[in-house]
Amino acid sequence: MKIEEINCLIDAYQDGDIEKSDAIKLADVIRSGGSQSDWIMRELEIRGLIAHVFDETSPSRFVSSLMARFRAEPESEKFEQDFKNRLGEAQRSRPTHHHEEIKRAINTVGSATEADARRPSQQRSIKIWLWVILCAVIAVLVYLLSFLLNREVARLNESSRGLHVFRGNSEVVSEKNMALFAGDRLSLLGQGEVKFILQNQSQVMMLNESSLVLELKGDVLKRSAFQNLTSLFVEKGYIKTDLNGTKTPLVIWTPHAVLKMMEGQCEIRSSELSTMIKLIRGKAILSTLLGNKTRNLEGNLTFLVNDAGQIEEHRLNGESTNGK
Amino acid sequence: MSETPNRDEERAYLINAQKGQVEDFGKIVQLYQARLRAYAARFVYSNDDAVDLVQDAFIEAFQHLDRFDVDKDFGAWIRVICRNRIFNFYRSQKIRKTVSLDLIDEAIQEIVEKRGDDSDHTEERLQALKGCIEKLGTEQRELVEMRYQDQIPVKDIAEFQGKSATALSMKLMRIRDQLRVCVERTLKG
């Protein structure tokens, strides 16, 4: 195998995205123990070291978290040991069958007496439980009613075989031109493209392995700047948006950032670790969830927000414009 | 990074730690943690996994500290513990990974077990590597940050930069080669 091919396979392996046939090939080369195997081990070493250079766990934080574990773990072991000792003692001093019958009889009498004494408190507890059940019923009714009164927020324009639409706790069958409501969760499994048009006429395209929720009003959107605006929560994956002459801005939020778009086109890719925003044209305001940093964005740039709340900016040709 | 260990001071900390003084063992951790984390990083890609493995190794060392001869090299001893932890880690990975990833993990584990390399230059290597990364051009550095700090998949970076994944993978390989040469040159002085 060529080194270039091996290199790509190592990347696929580290990204958890390697085909079984390629994995077998790579594993064979590693096991061969030859020069290519040495090269792979050197590659893994340098990759690990580079990742370690960027490790933000400071020495003092490492030591303090380790010390916390030290204090916690001996205690849990001591507790476990004490428990085992107590269990052992209890088993050794277990009464005979005859004694046990007497003890059971005493316990029954004792329980009956205690039950009499407990009755008023039990009644109180029943009342509390009734209130809890009543509240739960009301909550369920409100929840169901909210679905009945729900407004349509988008319409499915193009569907794909892997699309799953979840409404409440159940999945609904997706079909072209179907209405989508606030709270609907769209999940595209596998490869494909799904297009829908929001009420403010923004066009949104979901691509491979994406998942988003329409009009999910999380705490972050309770800020006055976002209230009453059309919103999407991109849980993960890749979406493209096109706002052409839309009346109201579109708010797109991800696990790391909130983007308020007034006009233009953008692409968003969100993963657990970061959100990449490619503004092709138009204007937008980007806010990070962590650290609450805000940037005014203009077209032809790519922005990356990582899970530490840092914003990096890149030109579309890959050239960087500034740091964090 | 860690402080330079003073042999007598270190011995005193170890004796106190053997008597159960956790704080003194904390000082030993401070002396060795960076070197051990760099050592683990050679075999484990994820930083979080590397940090966990090293912490586990220190905890195991503390639990068996009574067996350790304070006149011997603590660094070598903790490294052996850490290495065993790495093997266990590869074994435990089987539970949560796919078959494809398992195949490669097993092959790596076999090779790591065969390799008798316990060299202790990793802290120096790490320092040298830091310097070399700082010397990279802005574009290269940003690419390295995206890949290794933000851990963005190659395919995703490529898509956003309008390049093919293979081209980007090769670009990253060339940067790593450049860094490797720079590190060797720095270590040779």
Interface residues (C-beta under 8 A of the other chain):
Chain A: E4 N7 C8 D11 A12 Y13 Q14 D15 G16 D17 I18 E19 K20 D22 A23 I24 L26 A27 D28 I30 R31 G33 S37 M41 R42 E43 L44 E45 I46 R47 G48 L49 I50 A51 H52 V53 F54 D55 T57 P59 F62 V63 S65 L66 M67 R69 F70 R71 E73 Y238 E267 R269 S271 L273 S274 M276 K278 T302 L304 N306 E312 H314 L316 N317 G318 E319 S320
Chain B: M1 S2 V22 E23 F25 G26 V29 Q30 Q33 A34 R37 A38 A41 R42 F43 V44 Y45 S46 N47 A50 V51 V54 Q55 F58 I59 F62 K97 T98 V99 S100 L101 L103 I104 E106 A107 I108 E110 I111 V112 K114 R115 T122 R125 L126 L129 K130 I133 T138 E139 R141 E142 L143 V144 E145 M146 Y148 Q149 D150 Q151 I152 P153 V154 K155 D156 E159 F160 Q161 G162 K163 A165 T166 S169 M170 L172 M173 R176 L179 R180
